[in-house]
Amino acid sequence: MTNTSIEWTNKTWNPITGCTEVSPGCDHCYARTLAERFRGVKGNHFEQGFDLKLWPDRLQLPLRWKKPQMIFVNSMSDLFHKDVPDDYIIQVFETMRLAKQHTFQVLTKRPSRAVLLAHKLDWAPNIWFGTSIENNDYVWRADKIRQVPAVIRFISAEPLLGELTDLHLAGIHWLIAGAESGHGARPMNVDWARFLRDLCQEHGTAFFYKQNALRGRKQPLPLLDGRQWMEYPHTA
């Protein structure tokens, strides 16, 4: 578990690293870029580059942290990747259930598999479940997470590659929006973020405007219509 500069969380926990592309939001994956820098470096955590790897020795790490934290699960992978065994996913959920002092934020681009496994998993109230949606072609992912019995469901619209005019927010408690940054970043129209902000306000969904980008350079927590938007969902 490590500290992170990701604006909407405190820590990251990676019991899995590595992934494969599934949609246009993966094209400039920051995790892949970071991992591939160290491919072949003996002894480095990313000696295998961005190839999928399980780290069983990391499964118990959250239990050692007593201070409550918001923890982004698998910032360097996807828990529901097809090559992650069911039993391993169950172990990750068991750790999250036991580490009830923390809030775990599970984000996937593969919500269909989560739906198939949902009945085997313990959806404790400290486990938030989200999916990434980058353009209208992937708004169906929101329909999938609505089928999962998580107390908090959220959407990460980052990188936001188009206006999500077909998105419905029923059953969605939180939405994070942000532009792509880094080399080759595709531009985001601020009106796309504004549309999501207005949609969230209409449905009572918390809105978090994570970043814009200027010529690929990240601009964290930018103003939108004169204020920052750093809302979090209400929990009981």
C-alpha positions in Angstrom: 0.0 0.0 0.0 1.4 3.4 -1.0 0.5 7.0 -0.7 -0.8 8.5 -4.0 -1.3 11.8 -5.7 -4.7 10.6 -7.1 -7.0 13.4 -5.9 -10.0 11.3 -4.9 -8.2 8.7 -2.7 -5.5 8.4 0.0 -3.7 5.1 -0.7 -3.3 2.5 -3.4 -3.2 -1.3 -2.8 -2.1 -3.5 -5.7 -2.5 -7.3 -4.9 -2.4 -7.6 -8.7 -0.4 -5.7 -11.3 -0.6 -5.7 -15.1 -3.5 -5.6 -17.5 -4.6 -5.6 -21.1 -6.5 -3.1 -23.2 -10.3 -3.3 -23.5 -11.5 0.1 -24.8 -10.2 3.5 -26.0 -9.7 4.7 -22.5 -6.8 2.3 -22.2 -4.9 3.7 -25.2 -2.6 5.9 -23.1 -2.7 4.0 -19.9 -0.5 5.6 -17.2 0.0 2.3 -15.4 1.2 0.5 -18.5 3.6 3.4 -19.3 5.0 3.3 -15.8 5.4 -0.5 -15.6 7.0 -0.9 -19.0 9.8 1.5 -18.0 11.1 -1.2 -15.7 10.6 -4.3 -17.8 13.7 -6.5 -17.4 15.1 -4.6 -14.4 16.0 -7.4 -12.0 14.4 -7.1 -8.6 12.0 -4.3 -9.6 8.3 -4.7 -8.9 7.7 -4.3 -12.6 10.5 -6.6 -13.8 7.7 -8.3 -15.8 6.5 -5.0 -17.2 2.8 -4.8 -17.5 2.2 -8.5 -17.8 -0.5 -9.6 -15.3 0.9 -10.8 -12.0 -0.7 -11.8 -8.7 1.0 -10.8 -5.5 -0.4 -13.1 -2.7 2.1 -11.6 -0.2 0.2 -8.3 -0.5 -3.2 -9.7 0.3 -3.0 -8.9 4.0 -1.4 -5.4 3.8 -4.6 -3.4 4.5 -5.0 -5.3 7.8 -1.8 -3.7 9.1 -3.0 -0.2 8.6 -4.9 0.9 11.6 -5.6 4.5 10.6 -8.8 4.7 8.4 -7.9 5.4 4.8 -9.6 5.6 1.4 -7.9 2.9 -0.6 -8.0 2.6 -4.4 -7.8 -1.1 -5.2 -5.5 -2.1 -8.1 -4.5 1.2 -9.5 -2.0 -0.8 -11.6 -4.4 -3.5 -12.8 -8.1 -4.6 -12.9 -9.4 -6.9 -10.3 -11.9 -8.4 -12.7 -9.4 -9.2 -15.5 -10.3 -12.5 -17.1 -7.0 -14.1 -16.0 -7.4 -13.3 -12.3 -8.8 -16.5 -10.7 -12.2 -16.4 -9.0 -10.7 -17.6 -5.7 -8.1 -14.8 -5.7 -10.8 -12.2 -6.2 -12.7 -13.7 -3.3 -9.6 -13.4 -1.1 -9.3 -9.7 -2.0 -12.9 -9.2 -1.0 -12.3 -11.1 2.3 -9.4 -8.8 3.2 -11.5 -5.7 2.4 -14.3 -7.1 4.6 -11.9 -7.7 7.5 -10.2 -4.3 7.2 -13.5 -2.5 8.0 -11.7 0.6 9.2 -10.9 1.5 5.6 -13.0 2.4 2.6 -12.0 0.5 -0.5 -12.6 1.9 -4.0 -12.7 -0.9 -6.6 -12.7 0.4 -10.2 -13.0 -1.8 -13.2 -13.5 -1.7 -17.0 -14.9 -5.2 -16.8 -18.1 -4.9 -14.8 -19.7 -7.8 -16.6 -17.4 -10.3 -14.9 -18.2 -8.6 -11.5 -21.9 -9.2 -12.1 -21.2 -12.9 -12.8 -19.2 -13.2 -9.6 -21.3 -10.9 -7.4 -23.1 -13.8 -5.6 -19.7 -15.2 -4.5 -18.4 -12.0 -3.0 -19.0 -10.3 0.3 -20.1 -6.7 -0.5 -19.3 -5.2 2.8 -20.5 -1.6 3.3 -16.9 -0.3 3.2 -16.5 -1.5 -0.4 -17.3 1.0 -3.1 -17.7 -0.3 -6.7 -17.1 1.7 -9.8 -16.6 1.4 -13.5 -14.8 3.6 -16.1 -16.8 5.2 -18.9 -14.9 7.3 -21.5 -17.5 7.8 -24.2 -21.1 7.0 -25.2 -20.1 3.5 -26.5 -19.4 2.4 -22.9 -22.3 3.8 -21.0 -23.6 0.2 -20.8 -21.1 -0.4 -18.0 -23.2 1.8 -15.7 -26.1 -0.7 -16.3 -23.8 -3.5 -15.2 -22.7 -1.9 -11.9 -26.3 -1.2 -11.0 -26.7 -5.0 -10.8 -24.0 -5.3 -8.1 -25.1 -4.9 -4.4 -22.5 -2.4 -3.4 -23.6 0.3 -1.0 -21.8 3.0 -3.1 -21.5 2.7 -6.9 -19.5 5.2 -8.9 -18.3 6.1 -12.4 -14.9 7.3 -13.4 -15.3 9.4 -16.6 -11.6 9.7 -17.1 -10.2 10.1 -19.6 -13.4 11.8 -20.7 -13.2 11.4 -24.5 -16.7 12.6 -25.5 -20.0 13.9 -24.1 -21.8 11.1 -22.2 -25.3 12.1 -23.5 -26.6 8.6 -23.1 -25.6 8.1 -19.5 -28.2 7.5 -16.8 -27.3 8.0 -13.2 -30.1 6.0 -11.4 -28.4 4.0 -8.7 -25.1 5.8 -9.2 -23.9 7.7 -6.1 -20.6 9.3 -7.3 -19.1 10.5 -10.6 -15.5 11.5 -11.1 -14.6 13.4 -14.3 -11.3 14.3 -15.8 -9.3 14.9 -18.9 -6.5 12.7 -20.2 -3.0 14.0 -19.5 0.5 13.0 -20.5 2.1 12.3 -23.9 -0.4 12.2 -26.7 -3.3 13.2 -24.5 -6.6 13.6 -26.3 -8.3 17.0 -25.5 -11.4 17.2 -23.4 -14.1 19.8 -24.0 -14.9 21.5 -20.7 -18.6 21.4 -21.7 -18.5 17.6 -21.5 -17.5 17.9 -17.8 -20.1 20.7 -17.3 -22.8 18.4 -18.8 -21.9 15.7 -16.2 -21.9 18.2 -13.4 -25.4 19.3 -14.3 -26.5 15.7 -14.7 -25.2 14.9 -11.2 -26.9 17.8 -9.7 -30.2 16.8 -11.3 -29.9 13.2 -9.9 -28.4 14.0 -6.5 -25.1 12.3 -7.5 -21.9 13.6 -5.9 -19.6 15.1 -8.5 -15.8 15.2 -8.4 -13.9 17.2 -11.1 -10.5 15.6 -10.9 -8.5 17.3 -13.6 -8.2 19.2 -16.9 -5.1 19.2 -19.1 -3.4 22.0 -21.1 -1.3 20.6 -24.0 -1.1 17.3 -22.1 0.0 18.8 -18.8 -2.3 17.9 -15.9 -4.2 20.7 -14.2 -5.5 19.1 -10.9 -8.8 20.1 -9.3 -9.5 22.9 -11.8 -12.3 25.4 -11.4 -15.5 24.8 -13.2 -17.9 27.8 -13.3 -15.9 29.5 -10.5 -15.5 26.7 -8.0 -13.8 23.4 -7.4 -16.0 20.3 -7.3 -14.7 17.7 -4.8 -17.9 16.1 -3.6 -18.0 12.6 -2.1 -21.1 10.3 -1.8 -23.0 10.3 1.5 -22.6 7.1 3.5 -24.7 5.9 6.5 
